[in-house]
């Protein structure tokens, strides 16, 4: 049976087929290398990735969690934005900084993108956390189950009140003397600290945290705190948030809404 002429074969494939496979492989390698370069650039970017961007990545991850639980396999940036009241262009811009995750004509594979975001946010590993202040807020934080579910293990509580030292939270987190912070942090491999102490003592306690070698701090105390270079401080002032809400209520009342 006659057919079109074929090039010489090297094994089961023609030379033309080999060239085609090589082209495909080359494209895959370039795409992989491109993603690796972007992640490498991120490692050296430092503060170039804004806190607003990382906050949005956390929002995207929660959306993807909901989609995966619902059995959704793929979704476009437009559909993701419409379903969760987000901005499609912003989604694409944020994700493009870290690599190329979308597939033309398909969108994003929910499971794969969720895995990538967990890696970017450091949630593919576990972090041990110390809470400074064993008052009502500190104890509530220590026993909150959501932290462990996301990979944050509350290793210990610390306080300066001697009658609290040696006790445990309801969930079993031990309370240590604040003077033992450096020793315990090293022993328990603590990477993050939460401050739940009065404003008057917050800076002094923060200095102890920094001296213990902890480089990431979530602060719940009001006021402005100072940290040296190389230590990341994020503050959550609940009073400021309430004042913002009261502003909108008063404004609506003035408008007669």
Order of alpha helices (4+ residues) and beta strands (2+ residues): beta-beta-alpha-alpha-beta-alpha-alpha-beta-alpha-beta-alpha-alpha-beta-beta-alpha-beta-alpha-beta-beta-alpha
